Amino acid sequence: MLRRDEQRWADHRDEPRHSVQGKCMPFVTVNGKAARLEDVSRTGLKVHSDVDALPGARLLLTIAGCPSLSARLIWKRDSVMGLEAPMASMSLVAI
């Protein structure tokens, strides 16, 4: 048996994601640091950013033209991270 010292965060959602690659992308910041938006779903988004945070942390998400909101870091792999936003808030920027 392997022991884990940290809590495991898993969220296996199955909802449509809207890729923004090759499209006009809004300016996004996470905790004040620039981020590159990858995709958007109804409840969150995937971004590239060098924010130093662990899964479960609350981060300030700002998308140009929209009010800032608190997002929860669900997973992180190097500089790619999945953020969960309040329910249906991402419909404001879904393409």
Residue frames as a rotation matrix with the C-alpha (Angstrom) as fourth column:
MET 1
0.583 0.812 0.000 0.00
0.812 -0.583 0.000 0.00
0.000 0.000 -1.000 0.00
LEU 2
-0.489 -0.701 0.520 1.29
0.685 -0.677 -0.269 3.46
0.541 0.225 0.811 -0.90
ARG 3
0.077 0.465 -0.882 0.70
0.893 -0.426 -0.147 6.31
-0.444 -0.776 -0.448 1.45
ARG 4
-0.062 -0.022 0.998 -0.24
0.644 -0.764 0.023 9.81
0.762 0.644 0.062 0.28
ASP 5
-0.601 -0.223 -0.768 0.54
0.766 -0.435 -0.473 12.76
-0.228 -0.872 0.432 2.52
GLU 6
-0.886 0.312 -0.344 -1.46
-0.354 -0.933 0.065 15.24
-0.300 0.180 0.937 0.49
GLN 7
-0.029 0.965 0.261 -5.16
-0.055 0.259 -0.964 15.19
-0.998 -0.043 0.046 -0.31
ARG 8
-0.824 -0.189 0.535 -5.98
0.478 0.277 0.834 13.95
-0.306 0.942 -0.138 -3.79
TRP 9
-0.188 0.755 -0.629 -8.22
-0.406 -0.642 -0.650 16.20
-0.894 0.133 0.427 -5.88
ALA 10
-0.918 -0.032 0.396 -10.04
0.322 0.522 0.790 14.49
-0.232 0.852 -0.469 -8.70
ASP 11
-0.084 0.903 -0.421 -12.88
-0.304 -0.426 -0.852 15.86
-0.949 0.056 0.310 -10.73
HIS 12
-0.849 -0.221 0.480 -13.85
0.302 0.542 0.784 13.74
-0.434 0.811 -0.394 -13.71
ARG 13
-0.026 0.858 -0.512 -16.37
-0.258 -0.501 -0.826 16.04
-0.966 0.111 0.235 -15.33
ASP 14
-0.637 -0.077 0.767 -17.78
0.667 0.445 0.598 15.18
-0.387 0.892 -0.232 -18.71
GLU 15
0.497 0.764 -0.412 -19.04
0.398 -0.622 -0.674 18.39
-0.771 0.172 -0.613 -20.22
PRO 16
0.647 -0.234 0.726 -18.32
0.719 -0.129 -0.683 20.16
0.254 0.964 0.085 -23.49
ARG 17
0.075 -0.694 -0.716 -15.19
0.479 -0.605 0.636 22.30
-0.875 -0.391 0.287 -23.62
HIS 18
0.941 0.249 0.230 -14.82
0.327 -0.488 -0.809 25.15
-0.090 0.836 -0.541 -26.07
SER 19
0.033 -0.998 0.059 -11.29
0.940 0.051 0.338 25.50
-0.340 0.044 0.939 -27.41
VAL 20
0.815 0.208 -0.540 -10.08
0.102 -0.970 -0.220 29.04
-0.570 0.125 -0.812 -27.96
GLN 21
-0.238 -0.962 0.132 -6.95
0.287 0.060 0.956 28.17
-0.928 0.265 0.262 -29.92
GLY 22
-0.741 -0.146 0.656 -6.77
0.670 -0.077 0.739 30.02
-0.057 0.986 0.154 -33.21
LYS 23
0.315 0.887 0.338 -9.54
0.813 -0.436 0.386 32.42
0.490 0.153 -0.858 -32.15
CYS 24
-0.084 -0.255 0.963 -9.52
-0.210 -0.940 -0.267 35.90
0.974 -0.225 0.025 -30.70
MET 25
-0.013 0.001 -1.000 -8.52
0.799 0.601 -0.010 35.23
0.601 -0.799 -0.009 -27.08
PRO 26
0.806 0.326 0.493 -9.42
-0.018 -0.820 0.572 37.53
0.591 -0.471 -0.655 -24.21
PHE 27
-0.301 -0.901 0.311 -6.71
-0.382 -0.185 -0.906 38.74
0.874 -0.392 -0.289 -21.84
VAL 28
0.751 0.521 -0.406 -6.73
0.083 0.535 0.841 36.54
0.655 -0.665 0.358 -18.72
THR 29
-0.325 -0.835 0.443 -4.94
-0.612 -0.171 -0.772 36.83
0.721 -0.522 -0.456 -15.38
VAL 30
0.581 0.366 -0.727 -4.77
0.334 0.707 0.623 34.39
0.742 -0.605 0.289 -12.48
ASN 31
0.608 -0.287 -0.741 -3.78
0.731 -0.163 0.663 35.98
-0.311 -0.944 0.110 -9.17
GLY 32
0.707 -0.244 -0.664 -2.54
-0.219 -0.968 0.122 38.98
-0.672 0.059 -0.738 -11.14
LYS 33
-0.452 -0.888 0.090 -0.23
-0.229 0.213 0.950 36.96
-0.862 0.409 -0.299 -13.43
ALA 34
-0.100 0.374 -0.922 -0.86
-0.987 -0.154 0.045 36.73
-0.126 0.914 0.385 -17.16
ALA 35
-0.304 0.095 0.948 -2.35
-0.089 0.988 -0.127 33.43
-0.949 -0.123 -0.292 -18.31
ARG 36
-0.770 0.085 -0.632 -2.99
-0.634 -0.001 0.773 31.88
0.065 0.996 0.054 -21.71
LEU 37
0.035 0.907 0.421 -6.52
-0.737 0.307 -0.602 30.53
-0.675 -0.289 0.679 -22.06
GLU 38
-0.933 -0.348 0.089 -6.77
-0.228 0.766 0.601 27.00
-0.277 0.541 -0.794 -23.55
ASP 39
-0.593 0.797 -0.110 -10.44
0.290 0.340 0.895 26.12
0.751 0.499 -0.433 -23.27
VAL 40
-0.744 0.488 0.457 -13.64
-0.669 -0.546 -0.505 27.09
0.003 -0.681 0.732 -21.50
SER 41
-0.671 0.645 -0.365 -16.48
0.508 0.759 0.407 24.93
0.539 0.088 -0.837 -20.19
ARG 42
0.284 0.898 0.336 -19.69
0.233 -0.405 0.884 25.78
0.930 -0.173 -0.325 -18.37
THR 43
0.973 0.162 -0.167 -18.02
0.181 -0.074 0.981 25.54
0.146 -0.984 -0.101 -14.95
GLY 44
0.518 -0.836 -0.183 -14.35
0.144 -0.126 0.982 26.28
-0.843 -0.535 0.055 -15.55
LEU 45
0.903 -0.299 -0.307 -11.38
-0.398 -0.319 -0.860 26.66
0.159 0.900 -0.407 -17.81
LYS 46
0.584 -0.808 0.077 -7.89
0.749 0.573 0.331 25.42
-0.312 -0.136 0.940 -18.61
VAL 47
0.951 -0.308 0.028 -5.03
-0.285 -0.908 -0.307 27.94
0.120 0.284 -0.951 -18.61
HIS 48
0.259 -0.950 -0.176 -1.24
0.809 0.313 -0.498 28.12
0.528 -0.014 0.849 -18.84
SER 49
0.696 -0.088 0.712 0.24
-0.330 -0.920 0.209 30.27
0.637 -0.381 -0.670 -16.07
ASP 50
-0.249 -0.866 -0.433 3.20
0.212 0.388 -0.897 30.26
0.945 -0.316 0.087 -13.70
VAL 51
0.300 0.452 0.840 1.06
-0.753 -0.428 0.500 30.82
0.586 -0.782 0.212 -10.60
ASP 52
-0.737 -0.592 -0.328 2.51
-0.198 0.652 -0.732 29.01
0.647 -0.474 -0.598 -7.58
ALA 53
-0.137 0.759 0.637 -0.46
-0.989 -0.065 -0.135 27.26
-0.060 -0.648 0.759 -5.96
LEU 54
-0.974 -0.150 0.169 -1.60
-0.162 0.985 -0.064 23.77
-0.157 -0.090 -0.984 -4.99
PRO 55
-0.519 0.837 -0.175 -4.86
0.168 0.300 0.939 22.02
0.838 0.458 -0.296 -5.91
GLY 56
0.047 0.661 -0.749 -7.70
0.975 0.134 0.180 23.23
0.219 -0.738 -0.638 -3.71
ALA 57
-0.681 -0.384 -0.623 -6.39
0.548 -0.832 -0.085 26.81
-0.486 -0.399 0.777 -3.54
ARG 58
0.576 0.818 -0.002 -8.70
0.685 -0.484 -0.545 29.73
-0.447 0.312 -0.838 -4.30
LEU 59
-0.606 -0.784 0.135 -7.35
0.697 -0.442 0.565 32.02
-0.383 0.437 0.814 -7.04
LEU 60
0.101 0.600 -0.794 -8.55
-0.047 -0.794 -0.606 35.36
-0.994 0.098 -0.052 -8.40
LEU 61
-0.397 -0.116 0.910 -9.50
0.827 0.384 0.410 34.92
-0.397 0.916 -0.056 -12.05
THR 62
0.048 0.380 -0.924 -9.89
-0.158 -0.910 -0.383 37.96
-0.986 0.164 0.017 -14.29
ILE 63
-0.275 -0.021 0.961 -11.04
0.897 0.354 0.265 37.77
-0.345 0.935 -0.079 -17.90
ALA 64
-0.969 -0.186 -0.163 -10.97
0.124 -0.936 0.330 41.01
-0.214 0.299 0.930 -19.91
GLY 65
-0.661 0.748 0.059 -14.40
-0.434 -0.446 0.783 42.61
0.611 0.492 0.620 -20.02
CYS 66
0.273 0.746 -0.608 -15.83
0.211 0.570 0.794 40.44
0.939 -0.345 -0.002 -17.21
PRO 67
0.624 -0.040 0.781 -15.97
-0.717 -0.426 0.552 40.90
0.310 -0.904 -0.294 -13.44
SER 68
-0.537 -0.832 -0.140 -13.19
-0.633 0.508 -0.584 39.13
0.557 -0.225 -0.800 -11.49
LEU 69
0.658 0.750 0.066 -14.22
-0.617 0.487 0.618 35.96
0.431 -0.447 0.784 -9.71
SER 70
-0.095 -0.632 0.769 -12.83
-0.897 0.389 0.208 33.41
-0.431 -0.670 -0.604 -7.29
ALA 71
0.538 0.186 -0.822 -11.86
-0.624 0.744 -0.240 30.12
0.567 0.642 0.517 -8.93
ARG 72
0.593 -0.329 0.735 -10.65
-0.518 0.542 0.661 26.89
-0.616 -0.773 0.151 -7.32
LEU 73
-0.216 -0.761 -0.612 -7.54
-0.968 0.251 0.030 25.16
0.131 0.599 -0.790 -8.63
ILE 74
0.790 0.584 0.190 -8.65
-0.593 0.805 -0.007 21.60
-0.157 -0.107 0.982 -9.44
TRP 75
0.700 -0.616 0.362 -5.47
0.594 0.783 0.185 20.21
-0.397 0.085 0.914 -10.99
LYS 76
0.710 -0.557 -0.432 -2.05
-0.632 -0.774 -0.041 21.42
-0.311 0.302 -0.901 -12.06
ARG 77
0.637 -0.579 0.509 0.58
0.641 0.765 0.067 19.89
-0.428 0.283 0.858 -14.32
ASP 78
-0.448 -0.849 0.279 3.68
0.894 -0.424 0.146 22.07
-0.006 0.314 0.949 -14.76
SER 79
-0.947 0.070 -0.315 2.27
-0.032 -0.991 -0.126 25.41
-0.321 -0.110 0.941 -15.97
VAL 80
-0.574 0.804 -0.154 -1.09
-0.203 0.043 0.978 24.02
0.793 0.593 0.138 -17.14
MET 81
-0.965 0.260 0.014 -3.97
0.037 0.189 -0.981 24.16
-0.258 -0.947 -0.192 -14.69
GLY 82
-0.410 0.910 0.056 -7.67
0.497 0.172 0.851 23.44
0.765 0.377 -0.523 -14.51
LEU 83
-0.990 0.108 0.090 -9.77
-0.139 -0.651 -0.746 26.00
-0.022 -0.751 0.660 -12.66
GLU 84
-0.350 0.932 -0.094 -13.32
0.899 0.363 0.244 25.57
0.262 0.001 -0.965 -11.42
ALA 85
-0.923 0.138 0.360 -15.42
-0.158 -0.987 -0.027 28.73
0.352 -0.082 0.932 -11.52
PRO 86
-0.610 0.768 0.196 -18.80
-0.305 0.001 -0.952 29.34
-0.731 -0.641 0.233 -9.88
MET 87
-0.368 0.524 0.768 -21.60
0.659 0.730 -0.182 27.43
-0.656 0.439 -0.614 -11.62
ALA 88
0.432 0.594 0.679 -22.53
0.890 -0.159 -0.427 28.89
-0.146 0.789 -0.597 -15.02
SER 89
0.519 -0.268 -0.811 -20.25
0.012 -0.947 0.320 31.94
-0.854 -0.176 -0.489 -14.65
MET 90
-0.546 -0.829 0.120 -18.17
0.103 0.076 0.992 30.77
-0.831 0.554 0.044 -17.59
SER 91
0.104 0.649 0.754 -21.15
0.931 0.203 -0.303 31.08
-0.350 0.733 -0.583 -19.94
LEU 92
0.704 0.098 -0.704 -20.18
0.039 -0.994 -0.099 34.77
-0.710 0.042 -0.703 -20.10
VAL 93
0.023 -0.814 -0.580 -17.05
-0.786 -0.373 0.492 33.93
-0.618 0.445 -0.649 -22.07
ALA 94
-0.144 -0.043 0.989 -17.95
0.284 0.955 0.083 30.61
-0.948 0.292 -0.125 -23.74
ILE 95
-0.610 -0.176 -0.773 -17.48
-0.628 -0.487 0.607 30.78
-0.483 0.856 0.187 -27.47
